[in-house]
Amino acid sequence: MTQTIFSPESHRGWLPWAWLSPVVCILLVAFSSLPLDFGLEWIGVIDAKGQPRSAFGFCLNLLLPFAAMGAAVWVWSRFVERRSLATLGLTGAGRLRKHLAGLAIGVGMMAVATMSIWLIGGYVAKDVLPAFSSPASLFWIAILLPCFVFQSGVEEFIFRGWLLSTATRRWNLTAGFIASSCAFTFLHFSPHQPVREIIMAFTFGLFTCAWAWRAGNIWGVMGWHAGWNWITGVGFAVPITGFDLQLPALLVQLTPSGSDMLTGGPAGPESSVLTIGLMAAATLALLIWPGGPMAAAQRTPARSGATTTGEPA
């Protein structure tokens, strides 16, 4: 019997085998986004290393390639797999409430991680609320929030909405977790990066899969991902996945003073061993703690006939 999450509605087209689904995902993402990546470099808003030259360039980098990725995956799911959006995690009531709750949790988790690194000596504080002395910076910080909401929403739609549910339908929930997390890790891989960054990407994938599974939809985890990314980049003027927004900090301007293992190095605090530990603990909480606060905030009432149980091995 086919195992489903999100919605028991049947698919009427062809689903790729579980082992093939990450490959399909990588190809869809690569072929849809690369032309726009090259185009943004050609017009000069990002440099040859993929770093935006300004906040405006970063906004374009969050919007255009991700719009193409999301469209490519939607076209595949709609016309090849012939599935509804409900089967991709876009289902359930209280969608805005769940998204906002997730966003708040994401901001809180990253703020706790970054400030913990600071308190144990990984960062030195240089200024408090420096962005408030620059109206232009506050403008771009505000604009970046909906841009991160869009970018993170597309990523969750692709990896935790489409890929997780596809591999689960083809095999089981364990296959879904592995396929989604492996594809996410591969697409965030770069040559010569430290092993801890690879571990963080895979742990991040497992955490978001666990959230989507527990919630029965992706609204909350979309918000969580956006809050996590946004506060990392604008809250403390530290890198977010290796990107520097080149803006003063909204909260506290922090400068690395500890080892890369503690601060995350050029990748930023999300690749700190402390953050990896926090993410691993949160993943376990979602998987084995039925009454956990994140699960309770995001839980969707059971749908008649839906099969949403089963823990990954």
C-alpha positions in Angstrom: 0.0 0.0 0.0 1.3 3.4 -0.9 2.4 5.5 2.1 1.5 9.1 2.0 2.1 12.3 4.0 0.3 15.6 3.7 -2.7 14.2 1.7 -4.0 10.8 0.7 -5.1 12.1 -2.7 -3.8 9.8 -5.4 -1.3 10.7 -8.1 -2.5 10.1 -11.7 0.9 10.3 -13.4 4.4 8.7 -13.1 6.4 9.0 -9.9 10.2 8.6 -10.2 11.6 5.7 -8.2 12.8 6.7 -4.7 16.5 6.5 -5.6 15.9 8.5 -8.8 13.8 11.3 -7.2 16.9 13.2 -5.8 18.5 13.1 -9.3 15.3 14.5 -10.9 15.3 17.2 -8.2 18.9 18.2 -8.8 18.4 18.3 -12.5 15.2 20.4 -12.2 16.9 22.9 -9.9 20.1 23.1 -11.9 18.6 23.5 -15.3 16.0 26.1 -14.2 18.3 28.3 -12.0 21.7 28.3 -13.8 20.6 30.5 -16.7 19.4 33.1 -14.2 22.5 32.8 -12.1 24.7 33.5 -15.1 22.4 36.3 -16.1 22.7 38.0 -12.7 26.5 37.7 -13.0 26.4 39.1 -16.6 24.5 42.2 -15.6 26.9 42.7 -12.7 24.7 42.3 -9.6 26.6 39.3 -8.4 30.3 38.6 -8.8 32.1 35.6 -10.3 32.1 33.9 -6.9 28.3 34.2 -6.6 28.5 37.0 -4.0 25.9 39.8 -4.4 27.5 43.2 -4.9 24.7 45.0 -3.0 21.5 44.4 -1.0 19.5 44.9 -4.2 21.6 42.2 -5.9 21.0 39.9 -3.0 17.2 40.4 -3.3 17.3 39.6 -7.0 19.4 36.5 -6.2 16.7 35.4 -3.7 13.8 36.0 -6.1 14.7 35.2 -9.7 16.5 31.8 -9.6 14.2 30.5 -6.9 11.1 31.5 -8.9 12.5 29.5 -11.8 13.2 26.5 -9.5 9.7 26.5 -8.0 8.1 26.8 -11.4 10.1 23.9 -12.8 9.2 21.6 -9.9 5.5 22.7 -10.1 5.4 21.9 -13.8 6.9 18.5 -13.2 4.5 17.7 -10.4 1.5 19.0 -12.3 2.1 17.5 -15.7 4.3 14.4 -15.1 3.2 13.2 -11.7 -0.2 14.8 -12.0 -0.6 15.6 -8.3 -2.5 18.3 -6.5 -0.8 21.0 -4.3 -2.3 19.3 -1.2 -0.1 16.3 -1.8 2.9 18.6 -1.9 2.3 19.9 1.6 0.2 23.0 0.7 -2.8 21.9 2.7 -4.5 22.4 6.1 -6.2 25.2 7.9 -4.6 28.2 9.7 -1.9 28.6 7.1 -0.9 32.1 8.0 -0.9 31.4 11.7 1.4 28.3 11.1 3.7 30.3 8.9 4.1 33.2 11.4 4.6 30.8 14.3 7.3 29.0 12.3 8.9 32.3 11.4 9.1 33.3 15.1 10.6 30.0 16.1 13.2 30.3 13.3 14.2 33.8 14.5 14.4 32.6 18.1 16.4 29.5 17.4 19.1 31.3 15.3 19.2 34.2 17.8 19.8 31.7 20.6 22.5 29.9 18.7 24.3 33.1 17.6 24.1 34.7 21.0 25.3 31.5 22.7 28.4 31.5 20.4 29.0 35.2 21.4 28.6 34.5 25.1 31.2 31.7 25.1 33.7 33.8 23.3 33.2 33.1 19.6 32.2 36.7 18.7 33.1 40.1 19.9 30.3 42.8 20.0 31.2 46.0 18.3 28.0 48.0 18.2 24.3 47.7 19.3 21.5 48.5 16.9 23.8 50.1 14.3 21.2 49.7 11.5 18.9 52.2 13.2 21.4 55.0 12.3 20.9 54.3 8.6 17.3 54.6 7.2 18.6 53.0 3.9 19.8 50.0 5.8 16.5 49.6 7.6 14.7 49.8 4.3 16.8 46.9 2.8 16.5 44.9 6.0 12.7 45.2 5.7 12.7 44.3 2.0 14.9 41.3 2.6 12.3 39.7 4.9 9.7 39.0 2.2 12.5 38.0 -0.2 13.7 35.4 2.3 10.1 34.3 2.8 9.8 33.7 -0.9 13.3 32.0 -1.2 12.8 29.8 1.8 9.2 28.9 0.8 10.4 27.7 -2.6 13.1 25.6 -1.0 10.7 24.0 1.3 8.2 23.4 -1.5 10.9 21.6 -3.5 12.7 19.6 -0.9 10.1 19.0 1.9 6.9 19.4 -0.1 7.6 17.7 -3.4 10.7 15.5 -3.0 9.9 14.2 0.5 6.4 13.3 -0.5 7.4 11.7 -3.8 10.0 9.4 -2.3 7.7 8.5 0.5 4.9 7.5 -1.9 7.4 5.5 -4.0 8.8 3.6 -1.0 8.4 4.8 2.6 9.0 7.7 5.0 12.6 6.7 5.7 13.3 6.9 1.9 11.7 10.3 1.8 13.8 11.7 4.6 17.0 10.3 3.0 16.2 11.4 -0.5 15.2 14.9 0.5 18.2 15.5 2.9 20.7 14.1 0.4 19.5 16.3 -2.5 19.4 19.3 -0.2 23.0 18.6 1.0 24.3 18.0 -2.6 22.9 21.3 -3.8 24.5 23.1 -0.9 27.8 21.5 -1.4 30.9 23.3 -2.6 34.4 22.0 -3.2 36.8 22.2 -0.2 34.1 23.0 2.3 34.7 21.7 5.9 33.0 18.4 6.8 30.9 20.2 9.5 29.2 22.2 6.7 28.1 19.0 5.0 26.9 17.6 8.3 25.0 20.8 9.0 23.2 20.7 5.6 22.2 17.1 6.1 21.0 17.8 9.7 19.1 20.8 8.5 17.4 18.6 5.9 16.5 16.0 8.5 15.1 18.7 10.9 12.9 20.3 8.2 11.7 16.9 7.0 10.7 16.0 10.6 8.9 19.3 11.0 6.9 18.8 7.8 6.1 15.2 8.7 4.9 16.1 12.2 2.9 19.1 11.0 1.2 17.3 8.0 2.0 20.4 5.9 4.9 22.7 5.0 3.4 26.1 6.1 5.2 26.2 9.4 8.6 25.0 8.2 8.5 27.5 5.3 8.2 30.3 8.0 10.8 28.7 10.2 13.3 28.6 7.3 12.6 32.2 6.4 13.1 33.4 10.0 16.3 31.4 10.4 17.8 32.9 7.2 16.6 36.4 7.7 17.8 37.0 11.3 21.2 35.3 10.5 21.9 37.8 7.7 20.4 41.0 9.2 20.5 40.5 13.0 24.2 40.2 13.6 26.0 41.1 10.4 27.4 37.6 10.1 27.4 35.5 6.9 24.3 33.4 6.0 25.4 30.2 4.2 28.6 32.1 3.1 26.8 35.2 1.9 27.5 38.6 3.3 24.6 41.0 3.0 26.9 44.0 3.5 24.5 45.7 5.9 24.9 46.9 9.5 23.4 44.6 12.1 19.8 45.1 13.2 20.6 43.9 16.7 24.3 43.5 17.5 27.3 43.9 15.2 29.4 40.8 15.9 32.9 40.0 14.7 34.4 36.5 14.9 37.1 36.0 17.5 37.0 32.3 18.1 37.8 29.2 16.0 35.9 28.4 12.9 34.6 25.3 14.6 32.8 27.6 17.1 31.8 30.5 14.8 31.2 28.5 11.7 33.9 30.4 9.8 33.1 31.9 6.4 29.8 30.0 6.3 28.4 31.8 9.3 27.0 30.6 12.7 24.7 28.0 11.2 27.8 25.9 10.5 29.1 26.2 14.1 29.3 22.9 16.0 27.1 24.5 18.6 24.4 25.2 16.0 24.7 21.7 14.6 24.1 20.3 18.1 21.1 22.5 18.6 19.7 21.4 15.2 20.3 17.7 16.0 18.6 18.0 19.4 15.6 19.8 17.8 15.3 17.0 15.2 15.2 14.3 17.9 12.6 16.3 19.8 10.4 16.4 16.7 10.8 12.7 16.1 10.4 11.3 19.5 8.6 13.9 21.7 4.9 13.7 20.8 4.0 16.8 22.9 6.9 19.0 21.7 6.2 22.7 21.3 7.0 22.9 17.6 4.8 19.9 16.9 2.0 21.3 19.0 2.2 24.7 17.3 2.1 23.2 13.8 -0.1 20.1 14.1 -2.9 19.6 11.6 -6.0 17.7 12.6 -6.0 14.2 11.1 -7.6 13.8 7.7 -9.9 11.0 7.1 -8.0 8.2 5.3 -4.6 9.9 5.5 -1.6 7.8 6.3 0.8 10.1 8.1 2.5 7.8 10.6 5.8 6.0 10.6 9.1 7.1 11.9 12.3 7.2 9.9 14.8 4.5 10.9 
